[in-house]
Each structure stands twice: as structure tokens, then as C-alpha cells.
Amino acid sequence: METGITFIITTLNSKVNLGICLECLSAQEYPKRLIEVLILDGGSTDGTIELAKKFPQAKVIKAGMSDNQEGRRYLGFKKAKFDLVCVLDSDNYLQDRQWIKKMIQPLIENPDVVSSFTLHYQYDPNQTIFNRYIALFGGNDPVVYYLGKADRTKWTNKKWPRSNQIISYKKGYALVKFSYHDFPTLGSNGSIIRKEFLNLKKLSADTFFHTDILFDLLKQGRDTHAVVDTAVLHATSTTLKKHLQKRQGYMRLHHLQMLSKRRFKIFDYRSIRDWVKLTGFIIISTTGVIPLAESLWGYRKTKDNAWFLHPLVCFSFLLIYGQAILVHAFYGHPDT
């Protein structure tokens, strides 16, 4: 059974990556009439819009909100023609030409499934060392990784690692169930969400966030998702320095300034479990022993020096997140 799918891509001076992203979409072995691509642009000046207009399936929407990517996604959901909506970033590349078919299969076969997400980030030895690191460890934020809230797993894992969340295995995917106290950072980088379950009228550009909208559905008992045995390449940063700058700004905006509007919290100060895990991350990052051991174990499975970025990444994130928290505590807003 074939069904339509809308891709929402937010852009802001994204020309460098957008061309590859759209080429991968164009190469999908899926009926073009069933694919809608919405480009929600925040005011690009680098030729992003002109590039997007070269792709027949892409519809460019000058959304504004240059400092609110999630607000642009909200607009995309409102304008989406199809019920299945994929949140895709301009630096997400779908190298598997059967990607759409694989990702929508669990949603078609299971009407109660809220969303589908990929098991892995795509490992490509030709990518930069930092992008390879993200694929190998299954995420770009070691805090999320050690809090147990990552939405992808290591490249070396063949199955979803948290067995307590698994309902059943199907051909090509696993059905998983999440709870308030055991919920990953779902909803981005190629996640497909069933729009009909969302109450968009109760949301706004300021209260929309890709993980929160799925977390909200737990109140309705909609707790089942699908993790699909495929991958999306996340070409997020060329260097660790650039990535740290992006994550620091992201953390200040979404986890400090907008904290009162967030329903899902990566670190919940009311949770003893989160306090224990955060304390563990601080010890792990300052000593470096466990990150190094994980790097050595991973290297034995997939021989790539990118594994050994892990101790440095952990310590770096500890410093930049700590700085962001201190700045917010003293000034109440990020410095400029």
C-alpha cells in the first residue's frame, strides 16, 4: 500500500548541504506524486532559495522566524498536505533509495504507531572525522547519550539496545513503547510523524518542539513508535569546534531561555534518575577512563580513528554546557 509523505526542511543559508539533501530525495524509489517537499526558509541570502527552486518537488515558503527553527517546522506541519510528515534537516542525506518505503512500512501496518525513526545514523568513511564520530556513537551529544535518552544507537549495534522498551520485532523494524520517565529525544533528523495525532490548534510557533509534541501524546496513551533498520546520514558539522558552538547556542535557547515552555526535559531536575546519570556523566567526562574504553571497544568493531574523539567530546560538552548554565544563572540570557 502506497501513501503520501510530506518532507519538512527548514533552511537558513543552507545551500552547501541542501543540494545533496534534495538530490537524495529525488533519487528515492517512490512515486513522485506521493512526495511533497516543503522548504521553510528563515531568510537565506546565500542562494539557498534559488537552489531549492531548481527541484520540481520542492515548494519554498518564506517563513521568516530566522531565530526559531522549530517555529518554522510548526508552520510546515500546518501546511503539510499528507498525514505522514518527515522532519528532515538540510544536512540529512537519505542514501538508501528504499528509505521512504522502509520508514513508512510500520506506520501503514500499525495504525496506532505515532512515529518511526531510524536505528542508526549512516556511517560513511568519506565524511569528516566528526560526522563519522556521530554515526559511530549514534548521536551528537554525549550528555543525551549518558542520560540514556539518545534516539539512535551505535553503528555497531544491530538492534535497539534498550530491550525493556521493545514490544516486538517485525520484518525491517521493531515496535517500541516509551514512558514519561523513559523517553528519548525523538522527532528530528528523518523521523516520520503521524500528523493526525497532533493537536496543532493548541500549539504555536513558540510552543512547538519536535520532541515535545511526541511527549505530549503520552497523555493520550499514544506511546508506541517504530525503530526502523535503516539510517540517515547527518552531516552536521565539519569540525568539533563548529559543532560545539552550535550546541552551545542550541542549549541556551531551547533548554534555558525556553525552559518554561518545554514539556520534555533532557535533564529533569525533579528526577533522581537524571541526577544520578548526570553525576555519572560529570565523573566519566573528567576522568576520561570510560569514554576511552568505549572508544577502544568500538575501534575493535569498526576500525576508524573517529572513535577516539569520544573522551575529548565528552569533556568539551561538560565545559560548554557548564558555561551556558552559569551565564544563564548570572545574566538570565545568553551573552552576545
N, C-alpha and C positions, 0 to 999 in steps of 0.2 A: 504494500500500500504506500503510495507517494503522497506527501503533504507539503504545503508551502512552508518556507522558513524566511524570516527577516533577520538580516545581519545589521547590527548597530555598531558603527565605528565612529568614535569620537576623535577629532583631529585638531591639532593646533601646531602649525608649522611642522607637519609630519611627512613631508614629501620624500625624504630619504627612505623611509620604510613602507609608506603606503603603496607604492608601485608594486613591490613584491607581494604585499598582502593581497591586493586586488588580483594580481596575476594568479596567485594560488587559488583564489575563489573562482576565477574564470575557468580554471583547469579542473574543477570538481566534476565528477561524472554523475551529474544530477540535472534534471530538466531545468533549463534556464528560466522558463516561465514560472517556476515554483521558487525562485530565489529573488528576494528583494534585498537591496543593499542601500542602507541609509547612512550617509556621511554627515555627521553632526559637527560642523566646524565652529571653532571658537574665535575665528578672526585671523586666519592664517595670512601671511604676507610673503611666503616663500615659494608659491606656485602649487601648493597642495590642492587647492580648489580646481585649478586648471588641469592638473594631473587626473584628479578624480573624474572630471567630466569626459575624459577620453574612454572611460569604461562604460559601455551601454547600460549595464545593470545598475550603475551607481547613481543615486539621487542625492545631490548636495543640498543640505539645509544649513543656511547661515544662522546658527543657533545663538551666537553670542556667548555669554557666560564664560569668558575666557579663563576665569579662575575657578570654574565649577564644572569639572568633567562629569560628575555624577548628575548634575542638573541637566546636562545635555543628553545623558543616557535616559533620563526621565522623559524628556521630550521625544526621544526615539521610540520608547515604548508606547507612548501615546499615539504616535503616528504610524506604528508598525501595522502593516496590512495583514500579516499572518499571525496565528496564535503562538507558534513556536518562534521564540526570539533568541538569537545568539548574540551575546555580549562579546564582541571581538575588538581588540585593540589594533592600531595600525602596525604595531610591531609583532603581531601574531601571524605566523605563517602556517597554513594547512598543507603540509607536504604530502599527506595521504589523500589521493584523489577520491577515495571512498569515504572520506571523513564525514560528510553530511549523512550518508546512508547509515554509517555505524552509530553516529551520535543520536539520530532521531529514532532508531530502532526501539530502544527501551521505552521511549515516550509514546510510541504508537502501540506497542504491545501491552503497556501497563498504564491505563488512563489515570491512575492515582499518583504516578510519579511526577514530582514537582519539577525536577531539572536533571540534566545529565552533564557530566563533566569528565574530562579525560584523566586517565590513570597517571599519565606522565606528561612532562614537558619533553619535547623532541630533542634528543641528543644528536648533534651534528658536529663532527670533528673539524669541520671547516669554519665553524663560528669562532668568535673571540673567546679567550680563555674564561672570561667572566660569564658569558652566556652559556658556555659549556658547563661551568660550575652549577648554574641554576638548574640545568637539565639533570645533571648527575644527582644533586641533592633534592630535587623536586620542589624548589622554591627559592625566592629571592630575599627571604627574611628569616634569619636563624632564630629570632625570638619566637615567631609563629611556629617554627619547626620544633623547638624545645618545649613550647607550651602544649604541643600535641594538637594544633589546630590548622595544620597545613592541609590544603585541598588537593595536593598532588603527592605522589610518593617518589622515592629514589628510582633512578633509571634501572638499578639492579634488582628492584623488587618486581616480581612478576604478577603479584596480586595486591589488592588493597590490604595494608598491613594491620589495620585495627579490626581484628576478627570479631570483636564484640558488637560491631556496627553492621555486620553483614547479615542480611536476611536470607539471600540465596544467590547462587551463581546461575547465570543464563549463558547462552552462546554469545560471546563477544562482550559481555558486561556482567556486573554484579549489582544487585539491589542492596542499598544500604539505608539504615534508619539512624537519624540523629536526634539528639535531645537538647534541651536548654543548656545543659552542663557539658555537652559533648558535641559541639557544633564547629565545623571547620569554616575557613574563610571562603565560602562558595561564591559563585556568581560572576566571575570575570575570566578573561583570557580563554575565550572559547566555550564558556558554559552556555548551555541552551536552557531557557526558562519557559515554562508554560504560562503565557500571559493571562489566560482566563482565570487563573487562581489569584491574581493580584488585584487589589482594590486601589487602582490608580487615582481614583477620585479623593481618597483620603491622604494621598501623598502630594508632595510638591517638589519643586526643584531643590529646595533646602533640606528636605527630609528624606529624599531618595538616596539610597546607597545599596550597591549590588548585593552585599551580604545581608544587610538589614531586612530587605524585602523578602528574603527567603526565611530568615529567622522569625519574622513576624508571622509566617504561615504556621508555625508550630502551635500557635493558639487555636488554630482551626483543625489541629490534628494532622496537618499535611507535613509529614516528617520523612517521607520516603524519596530517595534520589537514586540515580544510577551512575556508577563509575564505569566508564567505557574503556575497553582495551585499545586505546589509540592515543595520539599525542598531538600537542600543538607546540610549535617552536616559538619561544619567547625571546626575541632579540631586543631585550630591554635596555641594555647599556653596553657601551664599548669598553668601559673601564670601571673598576671598583669605585674610584673617586666620584665619577659622574653618578653612579648608582646611589652612593651614599648621600649625595646632595639631593637627589630626587626623593629618596626615602625620608630624609630629614624634613623636607618641606611637606611631604605627604602626611607624616606623623603629626606635625604641628597643626595642620589644617583639620584632618579627619579624626584624630584621636585626642586632641587637646582643645582646639578652638570650638569644634563642633560636637564635643563630647556629650553635651546635654541633649542633642538631637539624635544621637546614635542609640539603637536598641541592642545591637550586638557589640560586645566589647571584647577585643582580643585579649586584653588583661582586665579582668573584673576584680576590683579591689575588695568586693564582698565575698569572693570565692577563696576558701582556704587552699583548695587545689591549685588555683592560679598562683597564689603567693608561694606555695612550695615549689612549683615549677619555675617561677621567676627567680627565686633564690638559687635554685639549681643552675639556671642559665648564667647568673652572675658568677657563681663559683666556677662553672665549666669554662666560661669565657676568660676569666682572669688567670686560671691555671693552665688552660690550653691542652691538658692531657687527653681528655675525652674527644675533643674535636680532632686532634692529631690521630688518635686511634681509629676514629671513624674514617678519616682520610686514607689511612693505610689499608683498612678493610676494603674500602671502595676501590682503591687502586688495584688490589688483587683481582677484583671482578672485572673492572674496565680500566685498562692502563691509560690514564690521562692525568697529567700533572695538575689539571684544574681541581682535582680533589683537594690538593694541599693549600688551596685558598681558604679552606674552611676555618682554621684557627684564626687567621687574620680577619676574616669576615665577621666572625663571632665577636671578637674584641672590638672591632671598629663599630659594629652596631651598638654594642654596650655603651661606647663613648658618645656616639651621635644622638642616641635616644636619651641618654642621661642628660646631655646638654640641652636638648629640646625641652625636657621636663623642667630643668632648672630655669631656663629662660621664661617658660610659661608661668612658673611659680612666682618669679620675681616681677615680671612685667605684664603677665596676663595676655600676651600676644607675641608672635614671632618677631624677632628683630628683622630689620630691613637692610 
